[in-house]
Amino acid sequence: MNNPEYIVRNAKANEFEEIGKLLIQVYSQLKGFPKESEQPNYYKMLVNIGDLTKNPNSELLVAVSSDNKIVGAVVYFSDMQYYGSGGIATKEQNTSGFRLLAVDTLAREQGIGKLLINDCIQKTQEKKHHQLIIHSTMAMQTAWKIYERLGFKRSEDLDFMQGELPVFGFRLLI
């Protein structure tokens, strides 16, 4: 999916480290989001984000500017067994999911998050899956608004606790 200034494509292996740093920068600045000392395994996953692409049917997507600067990223899963969440999401059938959506703070308000999500929606449709799942936390209220504008609905059956952190599920029926 493209817009005049940005394109979405699969990340290259030599970009994984930069993407991990972007994710850590974005997530560590969220007010109310756990710090690395509270969720070390989560931050380790962010640092090693490229490892998720070793799983079948998992893609690390990036939004890049016309000068090839990475301004956003998301991980798309067309096989939920690799989604890696708590709760029931990993058992959902005919379902895709995405996680770890992040947009560079200097590139916000330009539709990059929406561009990345729409790419995930398109991939879900191409797979002929009947739903797309995402999880979020209270610290990510800006993302919630984007999800809801795109048609995602809160799905309490997908909620779970990650340690002491409540995680909230959303579904988009395709």
Secondary structure, DSSP 8 states (H G I E B T S, - for coil): -B-SSEEEEE--GGGHHHHHHHHHHHHHTSTT---TTT-HHHHHHHHTGGGGGGSTTEEEEEEEETT--EEEEEEEESSGGGS--STTGGG-SSEEEEEEEEE-GGGTTSSHHHHHHHHHHHHHHHTT-SEEEEEE-GGGHHHHHHHHHTT-EE-GGG-EEETTEEEEEEEEE-
